[in-house]
Amino acid sequence: MDTEVDPALTRLKGVGAQLAEKLERLHLRQIPDLLFHLPLRYEDRTRIHPLGQLRLGQHALIRGRVVNTSVQYGRRRSLLVRVRDDSGEVGLRFYYFSAAQQRQLQPGTAIQAFGEARRGATGLEFYHPEYSAADDDGALPAPSGTLTPVYPTTEGLTQKRLRQLMEQALAWMRTSDELPDLLPASLREQWQLPALPTALDFIHNPPPATDLETLISGDHPCVARLAVEELLAQHLGLRQLRHQARAEAAPPLHSQGGTLQQQLRASLPFALTAAQDRVLEEIEADLARPVPMLRLVQGDVGAGKTLVAVLAMLRAVDAGWQSVFMAPTEILAEQHARNLTAWLQSLGIEVVLLLGRQTRRQRTEALARIAAGAACVVGTHALFQEEVRYQRLGLVVVDEQHRFGVDQRLLLREKGRQQGLVPHQLIMTATPIPRTLAMSMYADLDFSVIDELPPGRTPVVTTVMNDAQRERVIQRVRDACTDRRQVYWVCTLIEDSDELQAQAAEELYTQLTEALQPFRVALVHGRMKNSEKSAVMSAFKAGETQVLVATTVIEVGVDVPNASVMIIENAERLGLSQLHQLRGRVGRGAADSYCVLLYRPPLSQGGKARLNTMRSTSDGFQIAEQDLLLRGPGEVLGTRQTGEAGFRIANLQRDQHWLPAVKQLSETLEREYPDMATALLARWHPEGLNYGKV
């Protein structure tokens, strides 16, 4: 089968440059794009409603004769057309009208109209309804035989025009072989999915008896048919990325007796958990192969992912290769650099830190050490900028994958390409991901889970408190400080503005500084210079300050074992994953630890459900499943990773039960119907997966 070539919309009658530009605003470029542009809702124009039986708010098709036409003068000039049938009378009101329209709608004229019955100055009125006046023979259009679709549209593009174009597109589909069904009949039958033309015909022209609730919600088999095809194309694209990566060569990192690993493990005051050992074995098996490792390591907050990553990096160093550790924020990168230095300095291993805002001298020195072959490099996205040169990059570790996106880690892989070899990649996330989502969104990666916490982790007691109880919360903070414990107080705002967040944090800092004397309060937020943030975090970690007022810059990875209380302002506004990450900053030492979720009433149903979930469980996987139900996959995976905006029809939250089938279908298509797999990708991703490019 040849890869499908989508015909341009300009092939349709009436689509010139001006209309094509409007359609482009809706991302409609080809006829199949139009066919996959699904209705938002449907209107019932299949029967005439008697005027005397109309109800307020009802959308209805009506028919009658004009009994009076007049121009009304009030706050706005309008044309009022009174229409009567045997059962009653109703008004049609137009605020925008022409003299020709006024002449057309004279008393005695038969008229048919569709609109919403609303309360008006003369009783029930239809405002700017779609209407047809009788032709010269006195005839009116027959009611529709199917429900009428209402589409997402844009300025200057009417529903009537869209429906006309859709009728042409459907006629093209029925008579053309340019939109083939790309699911084999045997697989459609196995999964009880209709053929593509059947599904599209039904969705755009559903019969009157259709269960509209299932059609609009996406639970109807015809919508599922399209969603499955789109999910399948996305899954095939990720598998293609995986195949492309597997076709590359990577340096096999053979253990030289594991000397460095053994030395580090011997120096630790604790043993690795069984889960850490198991995942490390999986990683080492990958590193020994001459193909690039692509492995996602998932583990709850505090499960010990960083130590596993460092042991993997030692495997690379032991084999004579460099390794890189990429973190999403400069604060976290600096912390990782400190931890790695503390672990590796006694082993004689050099750790270099590279950040975007270092001084020119620091940056020049770091770049020179990296080019000279520094064994371990830690940094942010600065690691794959043009001037960075690696000598022998064998392993890339990416922390909190969802904060970067696939394209950025692929860029780092390209930075390490040398003599036909690319580095191995280890991806880590502390955001637990439901297995169904992992199968779909990380199909280009192998998957490991550290599902055990190290012994000695203190359970965090979570309480939910009304903001009116703030004085009690401040007293709890004072008590913790008196007991020589430290406290995080996180200030959040729903507005995505560093400036507003910083302003709110500064106000809170001022209040707490006064309320908590003589204890020392510090402030850190996103608008501070990196050197200032580092100084504040270092002082807090050293115990020089007791309370840290912060925005969510401390969400990921900050490790202060003496901090035992976490206060989160406006907790109802945050997603479960973010709340869970913040709570994970405490409970890292031996002291009893607490998380207080402060909220401002009234609570929405979703807010109440999130806070109750946080209070009832500390299991990251349960929280992730609940997050998926409450807020959808973007919150669980991070919007930059999901490509969620790229889905035209599929909805990961609604369609997750299809993902196991999609995985099986993709394997079958690749193996038995490779031409169909290629054509599917061309249909849904003609320019490639938007987050898979390098």
C-alpha angles and dihedrals in degrees: 000000000000118000107266117259111208114219117231120254089240086079088073118091113265097014107127130157094284096051091041088057091054091048089050088061086064090047089250109144106139132040092251088055087059093048090052091050097103128203121262091212142336136246125213107233094150096102140031116248116215109242092230092059098051117126128207111271094015119139106218147162109234136183132194146113128285110249099174139008122192141160110239123207118205131114085325130023112246143170113237117197116188113208127190137190131173092281104044151309137274137179128239111204125196122186092183113048142142134225089248090055090050091051091047094054099058123148112284094032114133110230139182121198142173126206147103120297106234134173110266141167092275099038123271111012137177112222115215094337123186104253145173124206120211116273124233090283091053092247125144127200114273116248113268119269091218138039112276117242123225111207135200104261144173138229112299095016113103127205089241091057092046091051091051090052091046091053089054091047092051091048089051090050093051095050102032131075090206094097102054123183103254097195114083113242091240092057093044089053092047092053094035094239123151123238115271097251090047092051095047094045091051095046094050096039109026117180118248095257093057118131095242094189092065092043094051094041091051095241094115115108091238093057090042088055091060095040091052091050092051093046089047092053091049092048091048089051092054091047088051089054088050093050091048090051092046090052089062123086123239131187110267102234101213117190115250091209091302091261097156093046091049092050093051094046090049091053095053118099090222140042124247116258119251088252092054091049091049094050092045089054090052091050094047092050088055094046092054092060125088091233123081117271112232104183131157114207112199123189138153122257108293096013092127102253093147093057091050089051092050091051088052089050089053088055088058093046091048088054092051100259136120122245131203130207114200119195128187098233135035092236090056093044090053091049092050090049090053092048094047091048091050091050099040107032093084088053090057093245119147118228117195124194119210120186134168096239102045118129115266090253094050091047094048090050093047093049091050092051091048092050089048090057107267104189099225126028124187126189151110130268085310085085094079099042118127100257094054112103123186123202100205112351109188105160135030119194116195116195119207095006094194091063091063112033129226096276094062095053089047088054089054090050089055090051088060097048110123132161092349094310128113125196125258115253129220115186121195133193133175089195105098109227123206109244094241091057092045090055090054106034100035099038089131091062139066112236132228128174128203095205099173131074121221115258116264097042106140115229111243115231108219123204131180117217136180114242087241087072092060093122090059089050091051089051090052089052091049090051091051091050090048088055088053093252125134130233138209116209108189119201115202134180128190091226112093093228126122089200095054092043091051092048092052091047091050091052091050090047090055092049095048094044088060097039097047102046130177089028118090119247123195132192132216127174141156097264095059120100115263091244090054092048091049092050092050093047092047091051091049092048090050090053094245091126125041103201127040117198106199145162116230091287084105092055097106132049105337107145121200109150093193092060107099105161128063120187116190118194119212089007091169089070096059129082121246094251092055093045090050092050092051093047088053090068089078131051091057095120137047097270124099107268133208139193118198117197108203115199137180116224143267095063119205118227090254092048091049091049092050094049092046090051091052091049094048103045143026093188106120094206093053088048092050092051090050091047089054090054095045104038109010132239097304090072093045097046104024119253095254090061103041100057080212092156087059094065111099098184111356120090115196093206094051097035102040091111087066095056097088089051090047090053091052092044092051092053091048093048093049092049103039107017107031093156090056090049090053092048092049091055091048091051098050102025107027090162096039129259105321093224095042100067125106 
